[in-house]
């Protein structure tokens, strides 16, 4: 449990507002990751092959 911190917060009751708040929090969390950590997270969420394809497409577009 050393990797977690206790926090108290207010959650909206409306499902849309809660989802919006959660998405903003997720975006803010990913901004604090290193590029290597972002890639690893994307691979875990979407699959390594899909992330590799996206990176290749972006490199070709910007390359």
N, C-alpha and C positions, 0 to 999 in steps of 0.2 A: 504493500500500500504506500510505499515511499514515493511512487511515481504519480500520486494523485494529491490534489489539494481540496479542502472543504470549501464550498462556496454557497452562499445564500442568494437567491435571486427571485425575481417576479416573472411568472410565465403568463402570457396571454391565454385566455380561455378559447378564443376563436382559433380554429385549426389553421386557417390561412395565415393569420398574423404570427402564430407560433412557428409555422414552417418558414415564413419569411425571416423571422428572427434567427432561427436555426441556420438557415442558409448564409446569412450575413456573418454569423459567428464562425461557420465553417470556412468561409472565404478569408476571414481575418486570421484564422488559425493556420491556413496553408501559406499565407504570406510570411509567416514567421519561420517557415521551413527553409532549409538550404535547397539548392537545385537538385542535389542528389536525393534528398528526402522527398521532395515533391515528385520526382520521377518514380521512386519506389512506391509511394502512396498511390500514384496513378496506375502503376502496374498491378498493385494489389486490388484496386477497385475495378479497373477496366480490362485487365489482362495485358500481359507483356507484349503480345503480338500487336494488339491494337495501339498501344502506346508507341511501340517501335514504328509502326506505319505512320502515325501522326507526326512523330519527330522527323521521319524521313520526308514527309510531305512539306513540313514547315521548312526544313533545310533546303529542299529543292526550290521552294517559293522565295526564300530569302537569300539563297545561295549564289 
